[in-house]
Amino acid sequence: MKLDASLSLCIINGYPKKNRTVLDESNVRQADDLYLDFLRSMLPSGKFDVLYVADLDVGLPAGAGLSSYDGFIWTGSNLTIYHDVPEVTRQVELCRSIYAAGVPQFGSCWGVQMAALAAGGAVRKNPNGREWCIARDIQLTEAGRAHPMYIGKPARFDAFIMHLDEVSELPPGATLLAQNDHTPVQALEVRHAAGVFWAPQYHPEFTLAAMARLLVARKAPLTKEGFFKSEADVEQQVLRMLALADEPGNGALRAELNVGPDLLHDDIRQNEVFNWLQRLVIPSLKH
């Protein structure tokens, strides 16, 4: 999937520096890199900047600085969006400024929570606990099946995921696009002020290998929360996932891990980002 457009995009990394260091130590790809890995191929003429928004010493764009971008992409984060701390509140205010500027936004995980909260919705700890590794049987709503973000996507699919919180109250101007049994809000469109934000709770930017490495970084909480009997069991799961990433045609491993084309094929997994670029960002360009 390629687009011939000279777009300028800002990728907003929601992780504080100390937590980015933890990811580095576990050999986990940084959240912005996961997007850049495929955006550079999807948009060969694109210009990409990265904003480490949770670092308090990093200045935030405003006014013409916001309008100089054609779109903003929010990554995940390990922060909690309903905590009243500067690392979070400055992100919410930035999102509101982008809404006001009318620049299209996209975001995964932290992004859908940001889309909702900044527009007047609410987020809480998911009463079903952590949803990890793979979100199963995500189903498009009637609105989702008709929405341009999901053109070319199956009506039911699995996706990579890792989160503890959920959108609990939709803001005015929001449309629910996808859900599953674990998380009632798996994707939203939010129209607020002059802007539009498309956002899934799951991660279209993750690959099987990237998710495997994230399990290594999260092996202590995954074990503590009862998903594995021991950290050694996490490591065995990681080895199986990495083996399948190296040999995606291995039918036995695919069956064992219950991994299908919606997780392994880039054009299915990254479909939402491609549609955002093609069907929201490019039509929004001022000529």
C-alpha positions, -999 to +999 in steps of 0.1 A: +000+000+000+015+033-012+003+068-015+018+094-037+014+125-015+039+149+001+023+149+036+038+164+067+029+143+098+037+147+134+039+115+155+032+122+191+049+097+214+030+095+247+056+077+267+078+097+293+116+094+288+121+070+318+096+046+303+111+048+268+143+038+285+126+007+300+115-003+265+150+001+251+163-021+278+138-048+268+147-045+231+112-032+224+106-009+194+097+026+205+061+036+199+070+062+172+093+038+155+065+012+151+046+038+130+076+051+112+086+015+102+056+013+078+047+050+072+080+056+054+070+028+029+033+037+028+041+074+022+075+076+004+073+114-001+061+120+035+079+142+061+077+129+096+085+146+129+084+130+164+071+149+194+080+135+229+050+151+244+053+136+279+088+152+284+082+184+303+112+201+289+099+196+253+080+226+238+046+220+223+035+233+189+008+260+188-009+282+163+009+281+130+030+253+144-001+231+145-013+241+111+021+233+095+012+196+098-013+178+076-020+153+104-011+141+139-007+105+150-009+096+187+010+065+198+003+044+229+015+053+264+019+037+298+006+067+315-030+069+329-050+095+312-073+103+342-043+111+365-039+148+371-002+151+364+016+175+340+029+146+318-008+138+311-026+172+313-002+188+287-011+161+263-048+166+268-045+203+262-024+197+231-051+174+217-077+201+223-056+226+205-053+203+175-090+198+175-095+235+175-069+239+146-089+214+125-060+192+117-069+155+114-058+131+142-053+094+144-043+074+175-041+039+188-047+027+224-038+059+244-050+077+212-086+065+215-086+075+252-072+109+242-097+114+215-126+108+239-113+125+270-101+157+253-136+161+237-155+157+269-158+119+273-145+097+301-119+069+307-117+044+335-099+012+345-114-016+325-134-038+349-125-068+328-088-063+335-059-062+311-065-070+275-032-082+262-014-095+231-044-101+209-079-086+211-102-114+199-133-111+177-135-073+173-167-066+155-176-035+135-207-017+145-233-008+118-216+027+117-182+010+115-191-011+085-201+021+067-171+042+079-142+051+056-116+040+082-128+004+077-130+002+039-113-031+030-113-044+066-132-076+076-163-070+097-148-093+124-111-095+131-084-099+157-058-072+165-027-066+186-035-049+220-021-041+254-042-019+278-057-016+312-081+013+307-111+019+285-133+046+272-163+045+295-183+075+282-184+087+247-181+125+242-205+145+221-197+141+184-184+105+188-194+075+168-187+040+180-171+020+152-159-013+168-162-034+199-156-068+214-166-087+246-137-074+266-138-037+256-170-021+245-152+007+228-126-007+204-127+022+179-142+057+176-145+086+153-147+119+173-158+152+157-150+180+181-145+218+175-131+220+140-113+186+140-118+149+134-100+121+152-101+085+141-089+061+168-088+023+176-081+010+211-060-018+195-026-013+177-025-015+139+011-004+140+023-035+159+037-066+143+038-101+158+075-097+166+070-063+182+042-076+203+064-106+214+091-082+226+065-061+245+055-093+263+091-095+275+088-060+289+055-068+305+063-103+318+062-094+355+027-079+355+014-105+331+026-132+355+013-113+386-021-108+370-024-146+364-021-148+327+010-170+331+022-193+359+057-180+357+079-155+338+096-185+321+062-193+306+060-158+291+094-163+276+083-196+260+053-178+245+075-151+232+098-177+215+068-193+197+056-159+185+090-149+172+093-183+155+060-176+137+071-141+128+102-156+111+081-183+094+046-169+089+036-198+067+040-223+096+005-237+098+011-256+130+023-225+148-005-204+134-030-229+147-013-231+181-012-194+185-045-188+168-030-162+145-046-154+112-041-132+082-057-102+100-026-102+122+001-113+098-008-094+066+003-057+066-024-046+042-051-059+066-035-049+099-025-014+088-056-007+068-070+019+092-039+041+090-039+039+052-076+048+050-070+077+074-043+091+052-062+085+019-097+093+030-093+120+057-059+136+056-055+140+019-090+153+013-085+178+042-055+195+025-059+232+018-052+240-018 
